[in-house]
Amino acid sequence: MSLAGRKVLLGVTGGIAAYKSADLVRRIREQGAEVRVVMTEGAQAFVTPLTFQAVSGNDVRTDLFDRGAEAAMGHIELARWADVICVAPASADFIARLRAGMANDLLTTLCLATDAKLVIAPAMNRLMWSNPATQENCVTLEQRGVVMLGPASGSQACGETGEGRMMQPLEIVDDLSRLLGEGPLAGKQVLITAGPTLEPIDPVRYISNNSSGKMGYAVAAAAARLGAVVTLVSGPVTLDAPPHVQRVWANSAEEMLNAVMPRAAEADIFIATAAVADYRPAQQADNKIKKQNESLNIALERTEDILATVAGTYKDVFTVGFAAETDKLLEYARGKLERKQLDMVAANWVNQPGTGFDADQNALTLVTTDGEEELPVQSKAQLATELMDKVLAAYQRSAKNS
Ligand code: PMT
């Protein structure tokens, strides 16, 4: 993939990661793109405009009211010029202003005045990142179609360790290529759920299942290889996020629903691989339940069906459900396809040795309104590649591919 001939407007905001953005400019240019840089006031406290002028080969814009610069290329022209606006690093303050729709400096003004793809790579202290205000701002921005790259986890400039580091320049370039690139799913957003959910009974006990996340993570990796922008909403598992996949954690069915719904608004394809609990305890005890009686009855209530809710709400999203069955595989899978109004169901046995939950291998029967197709036993990685090829072909044939 390459960025040859593309026009990238790079926004740099105030954060120590701004020093990495100079390398990012070089990497983008190596891929054949033209880069123009806009810096906020905060960014200039970390790196000088001269640095970006040298690496980009273009004047750097810093001020909305610079008459000389406006005469050369006005800010509206600049907003129209870009194929993509990439803000890296994106500080918590910038993200808040972007969410609020403010236009109180050149960069936020450009972001409002463009119809180019908007991509942001957050970078901040881990507590600033996990603060509900920042999290809500990011969810709202994603809902509006802004693509989030990262942040990554690791040691931070402030001496702490956690989530909030800017992604590496090469990773950002890869994702930009993916967004603007040539893979068969380039520019498409694929949303995937994976893993189990945990439904708490009391502070130390829960109801769950044996899903390891292996199938869903393999599907996410395969979708990313086809060039899609992939978001993986994952239940608690111990797997690493696949390359070029944006992972969002969700523990319970309710958390998973809340993570999925705003993102589904922007998705082109939704694949529900997660083994979401169908029931949860109606009450969660505040304290550990004591061992007093010979038996304990726990009242359960239904969870909301995430897949059915997505399919019912976003009719233009191509929806693929999984069906985990121990009998009547085809009958139940077809029932799910029709009842939930899905485009495809990938059905698997979960009572056979060596496949299904937690296994490294699996087999699928794909069910659509056109018929059935067997994908035989193989590694989950190979199976996911075959599945994504079938999903791609069905999506390209469908009216939802516009
Ligand atoms: O994670 P692994 O260990 O690799 O195992 C893979 C797997 C066996 C979990 C996977 O291949 C699989 O079958 N996933 C679906 C499991 C499941 O919950 O199936 P179901 O038949 O109960 O649900 C049907 C569909 O509705 C699924 O797409 C499920 O994600 C979705 N669902 C179910 C309930 C609910 N509340 N919300 C949902 O979205």
Residues whose N, C-alpha, C, O or C-beta is under 5 A from the ligand:
A	BS01	PMT	G195 N210 S211 S212 G213 K214 M215 G216 A272 T273 A274 A275 V276 A277 D278 T303 E304 D305 I306 L307 G321 F322 A323 A324 N348 G356 F357 D358 A359
